[in-house]
Amino acid sequence: MQILDGKALSSKIKDEVALEVKQLKIETGRVPGLAVILVGNDEASHAYVGMKKKACDAVGFYSVTHEMPKDISQEAIEKTIEMMNENPNIDGILVQLPLPEQIDTTRLLELVAPEKDVDGFHPFNVGRLTTGLDGFVPCTPLGIMKLLQEYKIDVKGMNACVVGASNIVGKPMASLLLNANASVDICHIYTKDLKKHTLEADILLVGVGVINLIKEDMVKDNVIIIDIGINRAENGKLVGDVDFENVSKKASFITPVPGGVGPMTIAMLLRNTLESAKLRKN
Ligand SMILES: NC(=O)c1ccc[n+]([C@@H]2O[C@H](COP(=O)([O-])OP(=O)(O)OC[C@H]3O[C@@H](n4cnc5c(N)ncnc54)[C@H](O)[C@@H]3O)[C@@H](O)[C@H]2O)c1
């Protein structure tokens, strides 16, 4: 069994991004800029945004976080997004999800200019992804494809099983795998007999948010496991959706939690923002 080390690869990517930022600054006099919209007091959201800001600082990006109270109006957030769309120092706009109940999330995501949509959540970019065209791709699935590439894992012809079908993880993951010529099976909360599906998988990708959802009797020998879940165990430790201790014994490759998919997500956010800045340069 080999560990797919997202921490190591992400730090290599961050070094590359930092170098390119220096070069861009020499050429254009400016650095990539990321704007984050953060609404309410969700603890996890604040932690993620903090990590993103730290990563931006480390590679030399300009970044700004627009923190707003949880009872903010839809209109006020929309105005901020419109301002960021117009701001020439901003290359990427990120609306941290989830948003409070009174806010129309879809409307906000659709308001972000597609050319600054570094999260790849705008329907324009979603459409380009599903048709196999260039565009911004959501950071978590994109990071997973980079990780597979680094370990020379080609999914062409493989049976891929994606468990979890959200717009930000499971669906774009399935599109990327399909574009890479895997046969893709997508499972979710209403799937009957999950085990029947997971047992067929040459590569199993799980992004659900349930501790130990995937157990050793649910996978075949030599399976490749990508654990996207991030959960807080009772002892306070971060764990994924896969019973790592027992499933790893049967796997050929596996991502750890933490240190697998999570760091790759942040690295891809930096990469997408840099690419946006480079496109804008022209
Ligand atoms: N590693 C990262 O960078 C990263 C990024 C985003 C999300 N995540 C993690 O991935 C997980 C999923 O996040 P999300 O935003 O997609 O969540 P979500 O709640 O939007 O979607 C969860 C999906 O899992 C499915 N599901 C729920 N229970 C199930 C079950 N018992 N069996 C099969 N399917 C089930 C649902 O139908 C849904 O499609 C969470 O743990 C989240 O923290 C990690």
The ligand as a Tripos MOL2 file, in Angstrom:
@<TRIPOS>MOLECULE
LIG
   44    48     1     0     0
SMALL
NO_CHARGES

@<TRIPOS>ATOM
      1 N1        -10.8760   17.6350    1.5620 N.am      1 LIG1
      2 C1        -11.4190   18.7920    1.1460 C.2       1 LIG1
      3 O1        -10.7350   19.6970    0.7220 O.2       1 LIG1
      4 C2        -12.9050   18.9280    1.1830 C.ar      1 LIG1
      5 C3        -13.5510   19.9070    0.4130 C.ar      1 LIG1
      6 C4        -14.9520   19.9550    0.4400 C.ar      1 LIG1
      7 C5        -15.6550   19.0760    1.2420 C.ar      1 LIG1
      8 N2        -14.9620   18.1720    2.0070 N.ar      1 LIG1
      9 C6        -15.6570   17.2000    2.8660 C.3       1 LIG1
     10 O2        -16.3430   16.2870    2.0290 O.3       1 LIG1
     11 C7        -17.5200   15.8480    2.6600 C.3       1 LIG1
     12 C8        -18.6910   16.1470    1.7530 C.3       1 LIG1
     13 O3        -18.8130   17.5420    1.5740 O.3       1 LIG1
     14 P1        -19.9690   18.1820    0.6680 P.3       1 LIG1
     15 O4        -19.8790   19.6420    0.7900 O.co2     1 LIG1
     16 O5        -19.9210   17.5400   -0.6700 O.co2     1 LIG1
     17 O6        -21.2570   17.6530    1.4890 O.3       1 LIG1
     18 P2        -22.8000   17.6720    1.1180 P.3       1 LIG1
     19 O7        -23.5060   17.4960    2.4080 O.co2     1 LIG1
     20 O8        -23.1440   18.8140    0.2300 O.co2     1 LIG1
     21 O9        -23.0060   16.3420    0.2480 O.3       1 LIG1
     22 C9        -22.9100   15.0690    0.8230 C.3       1 LIG1
     23 C10       -23.2410   14.0080   -0.2030 C.3       1 LIG1
     24 O10       -23.1240   12.7410    0.4230 O.3       1 LIG1
     25 C11       -24.3000   11.9770    0.2080 C.3       1 LIG1
     26 N3        -24.5320   11.1360    1.3820 N.ar      1 LIG1
     27 C12       -24.8870   11.5150    2.6290 C.ar      1 LIG1
     28 N4        -24.9790   10.4420    3.4410 N.ar      1 LIG1
     29 C13       -24.7040    9.3510    2.6890 C.ar      1 LIG1
     30 C14       -24.6190    7.9730    2.9410 C.ar      1 LIG1
     31 N5        -24.8930    7.4820    4.1560 N.pl3     1 LIG1
     32 N6        -24.2830    7.1560    1.9360 N.ar      1 LIG1
     33 C15       -24.0120    7.6190    0.7040 C.ar      1 LIG1
     34 N7        -24.0540    8.9360    0.4030 N.ar      1 LIG1
     35 C16       -24.3790    9.7940    1.3770 C.ar      1 LIG1
     36 C17       -25.4090   12.9710   -0.0360 C.3       1 LIG1
     37 O11       -26.4480   12.3990   -0.8130 O.3       1 LIG1
     38 C18       -24.6530   14.0900   -0.7660 C.3       1 LIG1
     39 O12       -24.6180   13.8070   -2.1560 O.3       1 LIG1
     40 C19       -17.5660   16.5800    4.0040 C.3       1 LIG1
     41 O13       -16.9820   15.7440    4.9860 O.3       1 LIG1
     42 C20       -16.6950   17.7930    3.7700 C.3       1 LIG1
     43 O14       -16.1190   18.2710    4.9700 O.3       1 LIG1
     44 C21       -13.6260   18.0860    1.9650 C.ar      1 LIG1
@<TRIPOS>BOND
     1     1     2 1
     2     2     3 2
     3     2     4 1
     4     4     5 ar
     5     4    44 ar
     6     5     6 ar
     7     6     7 ar
     8     7     8 ar
     9     8     9 1
    10     8    44 ar
    11     9    10 1
    12     9    42 1
    13    10    11 1
    14    11    12 1
    15    11    40 1
    16    12    13 1
    17    13    14 1
    18    14    15 2
    19    14    16 1
    20    14    17 1
    21    17    18 1
    22    18    19 2
    23    18    20 1
    24    18    21 1
    25    21    22 1
    26    22    23 1
    27    23    24 1
    28    23    38 1
    29    24    25 1
    30    25    26 1
    31    25    36 1
    32    26    27 ar
    33    26    35 ar
    34    27    28 ar
    35    28    29 ar
    36    29    30 ar
    37    29    35 ar
    38    30    31 1
    39    30    32 ar
    40    32    33 ar
    41    33    34 ar
    42    34    35 ar
    43    36    37 1
    44    36    38 1
    45    38    39 1
    46    40    41 1
    47    40    42 1
    48    42    43 1
@<TRIPOS>SUBSTRUCTURE
     1 LIG1         1 GROUP 0 **** ****
